[in-house]
Amino acid sequence: MPGGYLRTMGTKPAESDRILIATADAETVRSLREGVVRADCRAEQTDSLRDWESYLRRSDLRAIVLDLELSGSSLTDLPSAEDPQWPGPIVLAIVPPGDVVQAVAALRAGAAACLRKPVSAEEIAVVLHNHLQRQALLIENRRLYEEARGELAERRVAEEALRDSQERFRTIFHSAIDGIAITDPATQRFCSVNAAICRMTRYTQAELCGLHLRDLHPQEDLRQLRATFMQQLSGESSLARGIRVRRKDGSTFYADINSAPMVLGGKTYLMGLFRDVTEQRKTEAALQRAQRLEAIGTLAGGIAHDFNNILYAIVGYARLVLDELPEESASRQHLEQVLAAADRASDLVRRILDFGRQTIQEPRVMRLQPVVEETVRFTRETLPATIRIERRIQAACGAVKADAAQMQQLLLNLCSNSARAMLVAGGQLTVALEETEPTREARRACPGLRPGRYARLMVSDTGGGMDDETLERIFEPYFTTRPHGEGTGLGLAAVHGIVQQHGGAIHVESHPGQGTQFAIYLPICAEAPSREGSCGEMRALPDRMGGRILVVDDEEPLAELLRTALERMGYDVVAHTRGEDALAAFRDDPRSFAAVVADQTMPGLTGADLAQALLAERPELPIVLCTGYSETVREEDAEAIGVQAYMMKPVDMDVLGRTLHRLIQHPTCVEG
């Protein structure tokens, strides 16, 4: 709309409002001019309408007073003044007196009014004033209409945006992985919940909405929970870790709850995000247990080193004394008991280190019989007298390709699991090993079992057994039927993993009140079992041996023991308690020594460092490295250095003598 047309209701026409008078009649012109002035407008007069439409488009005209008797006048396609879309001036038609037909035609054509000649100044002033005010009212209505329509459009856009926002919120709310619950702080009841928290708690949305905090949390946690609730509501904190949440069935899980206040409809609510951290807590606990075990293993290693040195001295000196006693001496029996006890202690230390070993060895072709025998012996020592052990081990069972430590772990876990089922009432634990070829029915009952020959390792008990539901889940990590805090649920999961790693299969049979039987199938290997040691079978020591031996051990009693024992075998022995002294003695006359026996763990120059220094000067020099326990130098590391024999303390003097004899006679032969 032209700016001059925007008039408010009730305003008077302004003198700047221009009125076009189109007539050639002088009398009419005079009356019209006077009327325009009375209407507070300015008059402009023309006696020719060469371009009628151009007048209708002029933005500075408020009205056209048109004499229809004027040559060229035309009201064709004149818009109605009632039309709010009309941007042009209103038209007042002047018709001859008595010409009703032309007056009607003018009004139908769109004239705002029709006046008959002669027109008085007063009449034109009134008509102009009324119609200009009416035009201003129409323009104002149109402006208000446009404003209202704009506001309505904005409201529709805002409503559409609100609907989109609400839809996005609903989508995010209900599709979120974390549980979401909106709580009324006044009542401490849930107002709205999403699908995730329903899955966590096993309630429906209808059941959860309206529940109180005490319905989802254990009674003993409520006081602390309410304090946390108020802190979250005030914004002091947002995250509450490890909160116990009770499911519909009474079981609980742990959740981290991140909450923040939110305002809806002028009221403050608390929105909480629930994240189930039960498995995470179990993993963290397992990691902490593993770290504790690692620390215990490190401690056990250090203790084992010192303990083996003590045993080394006990065994060595006892054997020296034993060799000096006559066969009929009663003291021989006493010393033999001492040696037997020391052997058991040494075996116990070795088994503790084996079971605590963190690294997995490479699988090798092996017979399971020794592993089963050793593990059963170890298990027997830990069981109460109410549990009997029966073992049925087939001597002819073929070899398998496996890791000995993992086989020990597998069998120990199964035996422990079975023994636990009989702790109260007692019973019988049976361990069996046999070679078998599973039938079609056996393969059908044990998925993954293929045709072929297998070593079947069975562990069975006469305990309470398991129902079908428990049987379905026994290999799930962290699943356990034991009370909270009395087991990790990882034992049978580890058994299953070991069997899978070895390409085997596992089958379990159990019924309530009838005990449980685990059957492990491991493929028989066609290769011959690996042999420990090398260079042929051990032969008896010759009566006398010769050669100069360099001995070094940081504990003087052990160095003296080695010197005495080797001298009795016929060797010339040079003993030192420091690696640096031994290296200096060797460099004085490198070719005079036939072999070296060195302890690994020594202050200053270690056994491995000494061996490298000696081999740098004499690469063919036979070296025996002895250790009670070492994390830094393993047998393969010693071999890589060039050490030809690696022996664990306490060293058997006969084995040491044979080893030295063989290495001196055959320098390239490595004795383990």
C-alpha positions as a printed Julia matrix, in Angstrom:
672×3 Matrix{Float64}:
   0.0     0.0     0.0
   1.22    3.58   -0.66
   2.45    5.3     2.47
  -0.13    8.07    2.19
  -2.94    5.57    2.51
  -1.99    4.37    5.99
  -4.4     6.31    8.17
  -5.71    5.48   11.59
  -9.39    5.39   12.41
 -11.01    8.79   13.17
  -8.3    10.94   11.6
  -9.31   13.88    9.42
  -8.14   14.16    5.82
  -4.91   16.11    5.56
  -4.27   19.06    3.32
  -1.64   16.99    1.62
  -4.38   14.65    0.38
  -4.81   15.47   -3.31
  -8.16   15.26   -5.03
  -8.37   15.21   -8.85
 -11.35   17.07  -10.3
 -12.01   15.86  -13.84
 -14.63   18.08  -15.47
 -14.91   20.83  -18.1
 -17.98   22.44  -16.5
 -16.86   25.71  -14.88
 -19.73   25.81  -12.41
 -19.07   22.26  -11.35
 -15.37   23.0   -11.02
 -16.05   25.93   -8.72
 -18.36   23.91   -6.42
 -16.01   20.94   -6.36
 -13.0    23.07   -5.52
 -14.82   24.71   -2.65
 -15.97   21.28   -1.37
 -12.44   19.88   -1.57
 -11.14   22.79    0.46
 -13.9    22.27    3.01
 -12.76   18.63    3.24
  -9.26   19.88    4.12
  -7.79   18.5     0.9
  -5.96   20.0    -2.07
  -7.66   20.13   -5.45
  -6.13   19.4    -8.84
  -8.26   19.93  -11.94
  -8.15   18.53  -15.47
 -10.55   18.9   -18.38
  -9.08   16.03  -20.39
  -8.63   12.31  -19.6
  -6.17   11.24  -22.19
  -4.94    8.35  -20.04
  -7.59    7.35  -17.53
  -5.65    4.35  -16.17
  -2.59    6.47  -15.37
  -4.71    8.5   -12.94
  -5.84    5.35  -11.22
  -2.21    4.36  -10.66
  -1.1     7.66   -9.13
  -0.01    7.19   -5.52
  -0.49   10.88   -4.6
  -4.25   10.94   -5.32
  -6.74   10.09   -2.63
  -9.8    10.47   -4.79
 -10.95   11.31   -8.32
 -14.14   13.29   -8.81
 -15.1    12.35  -12.37
 -17.68   14.13  -14.45
 -19.12   11.39  -16.67
 -20.03   14.04  -19.25
 -16.32   14.81  -19.69
 -15.01   13.65  -23.01
 -13.03   10.41  -22.65
 -14.3     9.55  -19.18
 -14.58    5.82  -18.55
 -15.32    3.6   -15.61
 -14.43    0.35  -17.4
 -12.68   -2.25  -15.09
 -12.75    0.19  -12.18
 -11.98   -1.74   -8.94
 -14.47   -1.5    -6.13
 -13.53    0.85   -3.33
 -14.71   -1.92   -0.95
 -11.89   -4.16   -2.18
  -9.07   -4.07    0.44
  -6.6    -5.09   -2.26
  -7.35   -1.99   -4.36
  -4.26    0.29   -4.23
  -5.71    3.23   -6.16
  -7.85    6.31   -5.3
 -11.59    6.19   -4.81
 -13.76    7.51   -7.64
 -16.75    9.81   -7.13
 -18.91    9.96  -10.22
 -20.83   13.14  -11.27
 -23.85   12.41  -13.49
 -26.36   14.66  -15.2
 -29.56   15.41  -13.25
 -32.18   12.67  -13.51
 -29.84   10.19  -15.22
 -30.56    7.23  -12.93
 -29.34    4.63  -15.42
 -25.9     6.17  -15.7
 -25.71    6.58  -11.91
 -26.47    2.89  -11.36
 -23.95    1.9   -14.02
 -21.28    4.03  -12.33
 -21.9     2.42   -8.96
 -21.81   -1.05  -10.53
 -18.57   -0.14  -12.28
 -16.92    0.58   -8.92
 -17.53    4.22   -8.14
 -17.47    4.93   -4.42
 -20.43    7.33   -4.77
 -22.52    8.97   -7.43
 -23.58   12.67   -7.24
 -26.07   14.45   -9.51
 -25.47   17.88  -10.94
 -25.51   20.54   -9.76
 -23.14   19.49   -6.96
 -22.88   21.77   -3.93
 -19.63   22.41   -2.14
 -21.12   21.22    1.12
 -22.3    17.95   -0.42
 -18.93   17.13   -2.0
 -17.16   18.0     1.29
 -19.35   15.58    3.27
 -19.05   12.8     0.7
 -15.28   13.21    0.4
 -14.84   13.24    4.17
 -17.0    10.15    4.72
 -15.47    8.12    1.93
 -11.9     9.07    2.77
 -12.5     8.03    6.38
 -14.09    4.81    5.16
 -11.12    4.2     2.9
  -8.74    4.79    5.82
 -10.76    2.32    7.91
 -10.52   -0.29    5.16
  -6.8     0.25    4.87
  -6.38   -0.03    8.64
  -8.46   -3.21    8.65
  -6.32   -4.58    5.89
  -3.17   -3.76    7.89
  -4.59   -5.45   10.97
  -5.64   -8.39    8.84
  -2.13   -8.73    7.42
  -0.63   -8.48   10.91
  -3.05  -11.09   12.22
  -2.31  -13.37    9.29
   1.44  -12.91    9.86
   1.05  -13.66   13.56
  -1.03  -16.71   12.72
   1.61  -17.92   10.27
   4.32  -17.4    12.91
   2.21  -19.27   15.43
   1.73  -22.11   12.99
   5.49  -22.22   12.37
   6.12  -22.15   16.13
   3.53  -24.88   16.71
   5.07  -26.99   13.95
   8.55  -26.46   15.43
   7.18  -27.39   18.85
   5.61  -30.55   17.43
   8.91  -31.41   15.7
  10.81  -30.75   18.92
   8.41  -32.87   20.92
   8.65  -35.66   18.36
  12.45  -35.52   18.41
  12.4   -35.58   22.21
  10.05  -38.56   22.22
  12.25  -40.37   19.69
  15.44  -39.68   21.65
  13.72  -40.37   24.97
  12.4   -43.78   23.98
  15.27  -44.92   21.73
  18.09  -43.99   24.14
  20.34  -46.86   25.23
  20.52  -45.45   28.76
  17.45  -45.56   30.95
  15.71  -42.2    31.49
  13.29  -41.4    34.3
  11.65  -38.07   35.11
  10.84  -37.78   38.81
   8.59  -35.39   40.75
  10.76  -34.11   43.65
   7.7   -33.35   45.76
   6.43  -36.94   45.75
   9.68  -38.73   44.79
   7.68  -40.73   42.26
   8.38  -41.38   38.6
   6.32  -39.34   36.14
   7.72  -40.57   32.84
  10.14  -43.35   31.87
  11.62  -44.65   28.63
  11.88  -48.15   27.2
  15.51  -48.69   28.26
  14.84  -48.35   31.97
  11.89  -50.7    31.57
  14.24  -53.31   30.13
  16.69  -52.73   32.98
  14.1   -53.03   35.74
  11.75  -55.48   33.93
   8.73  -53.29   34.71
   6.33  -51.95   32.08
   6.06  -48.2    31.58
   2.62  -48.23   33.2
   4.02  -50.08   36.23
   7.04  -47.79   36.64
   5.12  -44.52   36.4
   3.91  -43.8    39.9
   6.47  -45.97   41.71
   8.33  -44.38   44.6
  12.11  -44.28   45.0
  11.85  -46.84   47.78
  10.25  -49.26   45.32
  13.4   -49.37   43.16
  16.17  -49.14   45.73
  17.09  -51.31   48.74
  15.92  -49.99   52.08
  19.45  -49.64   53.44
  20.43  -47.34   50.55
  17.49  -44.93   50.81
  18.99  -42.42   53.27
  22.11  -41.89   51.18
  20.02  -41.92   48.02
  17.69  -39.17   49.24
  20.67  -36.98   50.16
  22.12  -37.53   46.69
  18.68  -36.81   45.2
  18.53  -33.4    46.89
  22.1   -32.54   45.86
  21.25  -33.34   42.25
  18.07  -31.29   42.45
  19.99  -28.26   43.73
  22.68  -28.71   41.09
  25.45  -29.39   43.64
  26.25  -32.69   41.93
  24.97  -34.6    38.93
  26.54  -38.07   38.9
  25.87  -40.78   41.46
  28.02  -43.87   40.91
  27.26  -47.49   41.68
  23.67  -47.06   42.9
  21.87  -50.35   43.49
  18.58  -50.65   41.6
  16.03  -53.38   42.32
  14.3   -55.17   39.46
  10.71  -56.34   39.48
  11.81  -59.9    40.32
  13.79  -58.69   43.35
  17.26  -59.01   41.8
  19.5   -55.95   41.74
  21.92  -54.3    39.35
  24.33  -51.37   39.68
  23.74  -48.11   37.83
  25.5   -44.79   37.43
  22.74  -42.14   37.62
  23.41  -38.74   36.02
  20.62  -36.33   37.02
  19.76  -32.69   36.42
  16.75  -30.48   37.23
  14.4   -29.54   34.39
  11.36  -27.22   34.28
   8.14  -28.39   32.63
   5.01  -26.28   32.75
   6.53  -24.03   35.38
   7.3   -26.96   37.71
  10.76  -28.36   38.48
  11.4   -32.05   37.91
  14.54  -34.2    38.09
  15.57  -36.09   34.98
  17.9   -39.02   35.64
  19.93  -41.04   33.13
  20.51  -44.62   34.3
  23.48  -46.58   32.92
  23.81  -50.25   33.9
  27.41  -50.69   35.06
  27.03  -54.16   36.59
  29.26  -55.86   34.01
  31.73  -52.97   34.16
  32.0   -53.36   37.94
  32.53  -57.1    37.53
  35.24  -56.47   34.96
  36.92  -53.91   37.22
  36.73  -56.35   40.12
  38.21  -59.11   37.95
  41.0   -56.74   36.91
  41.7   -55.87   40.53
  41.79  -59.56   41.4
  44.15  -60.19   38.49
  46.38  -57.35   39.68
  46.38  -58.77   43.18
  47.25  -62.2    41.8
  50.02  -60.65   39.73
  51.39  -58.95   42.82
  51.11  -62.21   44.76
  52.85  -64.0    41.89
  55.71  -61.51   41.98
  55.98  -61.9    45.74
  55.81  -65.68   45.44
  58.6   -65.58   42.86
  60.89  -63.69   45.18
  60.05  -65.99   48.07
  60.52  -69.04   45.83
  64.02  -67.87   44.91
  65.07  -67.54   48.54
  63.24  -70.7    49.57
  64.82  -72.72   46.77
  68.25  -71.53   47.87
  67.46  -72.73   51.39
  66.23  -76.07   50.05
  69.28  -76.25   47.83
  71.55  -76.04   50.87
  69.42  -78.5    52.88
  69.29  -81.09   50.12
  72.91  -80.64   49.06
  74.48  -80.9    52.48
  72.12  -83.71   53.5
  73.26  -85.71   50.48
  76.89  -85.02   51.32
  76.32  -86.35   54.82
  74.3   -89.27   53.46
  77.15  -90.3    51.21
  79.47  -90.39   54.23
  77.24  -92.64   56.34
  77.46  -96.43   56.15
  74.5   -98.32   54.78
  73.6   -99.8    58.18
  73.55  -96.41   59.95
  70.22  -95.43   61.51
  70.98  -91.82   60.67
  70.65  -92.63   56.96
  66.92  -93.23   57.42
  66.58  -89.92   59.23
  68.42  -88.08   56.46
  66.35  -89.84   53.81
  63.22  -88.52   55.54
  64.76  -85.03   55.5
  65.48  -85.38   51.78
  61.98  -86.7    51.08
  60.44  -83.72   52.9
  62.73  -81.35   51.01
  61.71  -82.97   47.73
  58.03  -82.45   48.59
  58.73  -78.84   49.51
  60.58  -78.33   46.24
  57.73  -79.94   44.31
  55.21  -77.72   46.11
  57.14  -74.56   45.2
  57.36  -75.67   41.58
  53.63  -76.34   41.39
  52.79  -72.99   42.99
  54.92  -71.24   40.38
  53.36  -73.31   37.59
  49.81  -72.52   38.68
  50.67  -68.83   39.18
  52.36  -68.5    35.8
  50.93  -65.56   33.84
  52.38  -66.34   30.4
  50.85  -69.0    28.19
  53.39  -71.47   26.85
  53.34  -72.77   23.29
  51.3   -75.98   22.9
  53.36  -79.1    22.45
  52.58  -82.72   21.81
  52.26  -84.24   25.27
  50.7   -87.07   27.21
  48.04  -86.01   29.67
  48.71  -88.75   32.22
  51.45  -86.86   34.17
  49.37  -83.68   34.26
  46.31  -85.55   35.53
  48.35  -87.42   38.14
  49.98  -84.24   39.42
  46.73  -82.24   39.53
  44.86  -85.02   41.32
  47.68  -85.21   43.87
  47.57  -81.46   44.36
  43.76  -81.5    44.67
  43.78  -84.33   47.19
  45.86  -82.21   49.58
  43.23  -79.45   49.57
  40.05  -81.54   50.02
  38.39  -82.44   53.32
  38.34  -86.05   54.41
  34.62  -86.31   53.6
  35.41  -86.21   49.85
  36.98  -89.3    48.29
  38.93  -89.19   45.04
  38.88  -92.02   42.54
  41.11  -91.85   39.5
  40.95  -94.02   36.41
  43.82  -93.14   34.09
  44.34  -95.2    30.95
  48.06  -95.67   30.37
  47.52  -96.29   26.65
  45.69  -93.01   26.03
  47.38  -91.2    23.14
  49.09  -87.82   23.18
  47.43  -84.48   22.49
  48.77  -81.09   21.43
  48.2   -78.84   24.43
  49.72  -76.42   26.91
  50.51  -78.17   30.18
  49.74  -75.15   32.37
  46.34  -74.67   30.73
  45.55  -78.35   31.13
  46.4   -78.06   34.82
  44.2   -74.97   35.13
  41.32  -76.7    33.33
  41.46  -79.82   35.48
  41.95  -77.87   38.7
  38.9   -75.7    37.95
  36.74  -78.75   37.24
  37.92  -80.56   40.38
  37.37  -77.46   42.52
  33.89  -76.98   41.07
  32.92  -80.59   41.75
  34.44  -80.56   45.24
  32.48  -77.42   46.1
  29.25  -79.26   45.27
  30.1   -81.89   47.93
  31.51  -79.73   50.74
  28.45  -80.12   52.97
  27.44  -83.75   52.53
  30.71  -85.18   51.19
  30.86  -87.64   48.32
  33.13  -89.01   45.63
  35.13  -87.12   43.02
  36.12  -89.22   40.01
  38.79  -88.22   37.5
  39.18  -90.41   34.43
  41.3   -90.3    31.28
  40.79  -92.6    28.31
  41.11  -92.69   24.56
  37.83  -93.0    22.7
  36.12  -92.57   19.37
  32.76  -90.85   20.0
  29.67  -92.52   18.57
  27.15  -90.69   16.4
  24.87  -90.29   19.43
  27.73  -88.79   21.46
  28.55  -86.36   18.66
  24.89  -85.36   18.41
  24.78  -84.65   22.15
  28.01  -82.63   22.01
  27.93  -80.02   19.19
  31.35  -79.36   17.68
  32.55  -82.93   18.23
  33.69  -84.44   14.91
  34.51  -88.03   14.01
  37.97  -89.15   15.1
  40.04  -90.31   18.04
  39.94  -88.24   21.23
  41.45  -88.19   24.68
  38.42  -87.96   26.94
  39.06  -86.37   30.33
  36.1   -86.84   32.7
  35.46  -85.22   36.07
  32.33  -86.33   37.91
  30.91  -85.87   41.37
  28.06  -87.14   43.53
  26.92  -83.66   44.57
  23.54  -81.98   44.31
  23.55  -81.62   40.51
  22.0   -78.8    38.47
  18.61  -78.09   36.91
  18.22  -77.4    33.18
  18.08  -73.61   33.61
  21.39  -73.54   35.49
  22.93  -76.05   33.09
  22.19  -73.72   30.17
  24.21  -70.88   31.72
  27.17  -72.5    33.48
  29.69  -71.4    30.85
  28.51  -67.79   30.79
  31.15  -65.4    32.18
  30.27  -64.16   35.68
  27.35  -66.56   36.06
  27.45  -68.29   39.43
  25.0   -69.96   41.77
  27.14  -69.16   44.78
  26.2   -66.36   47.22
  27.31  -62.82   46.48
  31.0   -62.37   47.15
  31.78  -66.11   47.1
  32.9   -66.63   43.55
  33.49  -64.81   40.28
  31.7   -67.13   37.86
  34.83  -67.24   35.69
  36.08  -70.77   36.43
  33.89  -72.74   34.03
  34.05  -69.93   31.49
  37.83  -70.32   31.54
  37.46  -74.11   31.12
  35.24  -73.59   28.09
  37.72  -71.11   26.59
  40.68  -73.47   27.07
  38.81  -76.34   25.43
  37.88  -74.12   22.48
  41.49  -72.93   22.09
  42.65  -76.54   21.88
  40.1   -77.48   19.21
  38.21  -79.74   21.59
  34.65  -80.03   22.86
  32.97  -80.23   26.26
  29.82  -82.06   27.3
  28.03  -81.78   30.65
  25.43  -84.11   32.15
  23.69  -83.18   35.38
  20.38  -83.73   37.12
  19.18  -82.43   40.49
  20.22  -84.85   43.22
  22.22  -87.05   40.82
  25.55  -85.26   40.57
  27.39  -83.79   37.57
  29.8   -85.12   34.96
  32.06  -83.01   32.73
  33.58  -84.7    29.68
  36.42  -82.93   27.86
  37.34  -84.19   24.37
  40.79  -83.3    23.0
  41.92  -84.57   19.56
  44.56  -87.29   19.63
  47.77  -86.12   17.93
  49.6   -88.44   15.55
  52.99  -86.88   16.36
  55.26  -88.37   18.98
  55.25  -86.59   22.35
  57.92  -83.94   22.93
  60.81  -85.09   25.04
  62.22  -83.01   27.86
  66.01  -82.77   27.77
  68.2   -83.88   24.91
  71.31  -85.74   23.88
  69.94  -89.19   24.67
  69.08  -90.97   27.89
  70.83  -90.29   31.17
  73.57  -92.73   31.87
  75.35  -93.49   35.1
  78.19  -91.22   36.11
  81.7   -92.55   35.57
  83.66  -93.34   38.71
  85.89  -90.27   38.33
  85.54  -87.15   36.25
  88.15  -84.5    35.58
  88.39  -80.89   34.6
  88.42  -77.49   36.16
  85.0   -76.02   36.99
  84.31  -72.34   37.75
  81.48  -72.06   40.33
  79.83  -68.77   41.32
  76.91  -68.26   43.74
  76.34  -65.19   45.89
  75.41  -67.35   48.91
  78.61  -68.73   50.39
  77.04  -71.95   51.79
  75.77  -72.84   48.3
  79.08  -72.01   46.64
  80.82  -74.2    49.22
  78.26  -76.96   48.69
  78.86  -76.96   44.93
  82.61  -76.96   45.44
  82.46  -79.93   47.83
  80.02  -81.94   45.7
  81.9   -81.39   42.45
  85.26  -82.12   44.03
  83.88  -85.46   45.21
  83.02  -86.17   41.61
  86.63  -85.58   40.68
  86.5   -82.02   39.42
  88.95  -79.27   40.29
  86.68  -76.44   41.5
  87.28  -72.69   41.77
  84.37  -71.11   43.74
  83.43  -67.42   44.05
  80.51  -65.5    45.56
  80.72  -62.48   43.24
  80.3   -62.48   39.49
  83.01  -59.86   39.07
  85.54  -62.05   40.94
  84.59  -65.08   38.85
  85.06  -63.11   35.62
  88.48  -61.9    36.77
  89.55  -65.47   37.65
  88.4   -66.67   34.25
  90.3   -63.95   32.39
  93.49  -64.85   34.23
  93.48  -68.23   32.43
  90.44  -68.65   30.09
  91.54  -72.02   28.67
  91.97  -73.66   32.05
  88.22  -74.0    32.75
  86.22  -76.92   31.3
  82.78  -75.51   32.34
  81.04  -72.9    34.45
  78.19  -73.3    36.98
  76.62  -69.9    37.79
  73.68  -68.65   39.81
  71.39  -66.29   37.87
  70.21  -63.92   40.62
  73.27  -62.22   42.07
  73.98  -58.6    43.04
  76.1   -56.68   40.57
  76.96  -59.03   37.71
  74.07  -61.5    37.22
  74.5   -65.01   35.93
  73.24  -64.04   32.47
  75.59  -61.04   32.31
  78.5   -63.21   33.41
  77.62  -65.84   30.8
  77.6   -63.24   28.02
  80.99  -61.91   29.11
  82.49  -65.42   29.26
  81.02  -66.52   25.92
  82.33  -63.37   24.28
  85.83  -64.71   24.99
  85.11  -68.46   24.63
  81.93  -69.1    22.57
  82.2   -72.89   23.01
  82.47  -72.73   26.83
  79.82  -74.97   28.51
  77.81  -72.93   31.03
  75.13  -74.21   33.43
  72.8   -71.41   34.66
  70.96  -72.18   37.92
  68.0   -70.22   39.29
  65.36  -70.5    41.98
  63.04  -68.1    40.14
  63.64  -65.41   37.55
  61.24  -63.11   35.75
  63.95  -61.53   33.63
  65.74  -64.6    32.23
  63.77  -67.63   31.16
  65.11  -70.84   29.67
  64.62  -69.65   26.09
  66.42  -66.39   26.96
  69.34  -68.34   28.38
  69.51  -70.46   25.22
  69.5   -67.31   23.11
  72.53  -66.02   25.05
  74.35  -69.28   24.38
  73.91  -70.98   27.75
  73.85  -74.75   27.19
  71.98  -75.83   30.35
  69.31  -74.13   32.48
  68.51  -75.78   35.83
  65.99  -74.96   38.54
  67.05  -74.97   42.18
  67.35  -77.01   44.27
  69.7   -78.69   41.83
  70.07  -82.47   42.07
  73.82  -83.07   42.31
  73.61  -86.29   40.3
  71.76  -84.46   37.51
  74.32  -81.66   37.67
  77.17  -84.17   37.46
  75.67  -85.91   34.42
  74.97  -82.56   32.78
  78.54  -81.34   33.24
  79.96  -84.64   32.04
  77.81  -84.54   28.93
  78.54  -80.89   28.16
  82.29  -81.37   28.6
  82.24  -84.48   26.41
  79.79  -82.98   23.87
  80.0   -79.17   24.1
  77.16  -78.56   21.62
  74.67  -80.69   23.58
  72.09  -78.66   25.5
  70.71  -80.18   28.69
  67.41  -78.81   30.11
